[in-house]
Amino acid sequence: MGLKSFCEIKNLIMSEESLPNCVKCGFEYIYEVQDKYVCPECSHEWPRNQVAEAEDEVVIKDANGVVLADGDTVTVIKDLKVKGSSAVVKVGTKVKNIRLVAGDHDIDCKIPGIGVMGLKSEFVRKVV
Ligand SMILES: [Zn+2]
């Protein structure tokens, strides 16, 4: 019991110390100043959000890993139940003019006979 909590505390401390090494000289003990990292060894400064920015660009791909874009046409690759109704979007349904959005259902679209709904990109295939 005592040992376990010691390990947990140790892990906590370890994870808090997950600052990167200096990108210039590799010095380990850098510190954070507002939105920057600063190296006390060589005085190099670099922005903290460098990595985060790269991850900001969301790429949405279909079931085959093809990158989707606004305005694309896709087909549904499996029967999908429409939430809150008994309607089903049948496999093979063609959906025109999709719009990519953030979230769990990352495709906004209008399906003939059903209306506006959200689809998951993993259940569609891009029509080229
Ligand atoms: Zn440095």
Residues whose N, C-alpha, C, O or C-beta is under 5 A from the ligand:
A	BS01	ZN	C22 K24 C25 G26 F27 C39 E41 C42 H44
